[in-house]
Amino acid sequence: MINDVLSQNDQSCMYIKMSTYNDNPFEFSFGKISTTIKSLKEGLDPENLAYWYKRIEDQAIEIVPPHLKKKIHFQQDRVLWMKFKMDISKRAVPYVIQVIEEYITIMPYSTGLYFQKVQQIITDEMNKELR
């Protein structure tokens, strides 16, 4: 079903056709899949990842004791935009992991999966050091 919406803008008229997907289930499915893929892609955008790294870094610096504030630093690679260097003191790791856990719930789905993997890598590296 196609609805015509009339919108008047000073002297001109503009018709906007809006399609509802009730007539064709294929169009409905395609639209839903397309929206999901776009959302997942945007969640792994390097700018989006940099934003979340910065939020995690800032929050972790806020909650660590004063002597550890300069021991947390994340840096984005200039060539490989999805690669980040994380300089974290061993004593600051629990605070960073805590902040990642807090933020995963509010991140987009694919970004949350990315940071779950980051959290797992940090934990694995700490376990290697303890052996």
C-alpha positions in Angstrom: 0.0 0.0 0.0 1.4 3.4 -0.9 0.4 6.5 1.0 1.0 9.9 -0.4 1.8 12.5 2.1 1.4 16.1 1.1 3.8 18.6 2.6 3.6 22.3 1.6 6.7 24.4 1.7 5.9 28.0 0.8 4.9 28.0 -2.9 5.8 24.5 -3.8 4.2 21.1 -3.0 6.2 18.0 -2.3 4.9 14.5 -2.5 6.6 11.9 -0.4 5.7 8.3 -1.1 6.0 6.1 1.9 5.8 2.4 1.3 4.5 0.0 3.9 5.7 -3.5 3.7 2.3 -5.1 4.4 1.9 -6.2 0.7 5.1 -8.1 0.2 6.8 -10.1 3.0 10.0 -10.2 1.0 10.3 -6.4 1.1 9.6 -6.5 4.9 12.3 -9.1 5.4 14.8 -7.4 3.2 14.2 -4.1 4.9 14.7 -5.6 8.3 17.9 -7.5 7.3 19.3 -4.3 5.7 18.7 -2.3 8.8 20.3 -4.9 11.0 23.4 -5.1 8.8 23.7 -1.4 8.7 23.5 -1.2 12.5 26.1 -3.9 12.9 28.5 -2.2 10.5 28.2 1.2 12.2 29.0 -0.5 15.5 32.4 -1.5 14.3 33.2 1.9 12.7 36.7 3.0 13.8 35.3 6.4 14.9 32.7 4.6 17.0 35.4 2.3 18.6 37.6 5.4 19.3 34.7 7.0 21.0 34.1 4.0 23.3 37.8 3.6 24.0 38.0 7.2 25.1 34.9 6.9 27.3 36.4 3.7 28.9 39.8 5.4 29.4 38.3 8.5 30.9 36.0 6.6 33.3 38.8 4.2 34.3 41.1 7.2 35.1 38.4 8.7 37.2 37.9 5.6 39.4 41.5 4.5 39.9 43.5 5.6 42.9 45.5 8.8 42.3 48.9 7.0 41.9 47.5 5.0 38.9 45.9 7.8 37.0 48.8 8.1 34.5 49.1 4.4 34.1 46.1 4.0 31.7 46.5 5.1 28.1 44.8 3.9 24.9 46.1 5.0 21.5 44.6 4.4 18.1 46.9 3.1 15.3 47.3 5.7 12.5 47.4 3.1 9.7 45.1 0.3 11.0 42.2 2.3 12.4 40.5 -0.6 14.2 43.8 -1.4 16.1 44.4 0.2 19.5 47.4 0.1 21.7 46.5 -0.2 25.4 49.0 0.7 28.0 47.6 -0.4 31.3 49.4 -1.0 34.6 48.8 -4.4 36.1 47.3 -2.7 39.2 44.9 -0.8 37.0 43.6 -3.7 35.0 40.7 -4.6 37.4 39.4 -1.0 37.1 39.5 -1.1 33.3 37.7 -4.4 33.2 35.1 -3.1 35.6 34.5 0.0 33.3 34.2 -2.2 30.2 31.6 -4.4 31.9 29.6 -1.3 32.9 29.7 0.2 29.3 29.0 -3.0 27.4 25.3 -2.9 28.3 24.9 0.6 26.7 27.0 0.0 23.6 25.6 -1.1 20.2 25.6 -4.9 19.8 28.6 -5.3 17.6 30.7 -2.8 19.6 29.7 -4.7 22.8 31.0 -7.9 21.2 34.2 -6.2 20.2 34.8 -5.0 23.8 33.9 -8.4 25.2 36.8 -9.8 23.1 39.0 -6.9 24.3 38.1 -7.8 27.9 38.9 -11.4 27.3 42.3 -10.6 25.8 43.1 -8.4 28.8 42.1 -11.1 31.2 44.2 -13.7 29.2 47.2 -11.5 29.3 46.9 -11.0 33.0 46.6 -14.8 33.5 49.8 -15.3 31.5 51.6 -12.8 33.7 50.5 -14.6 36.9 51.8 -18.0 35.8 
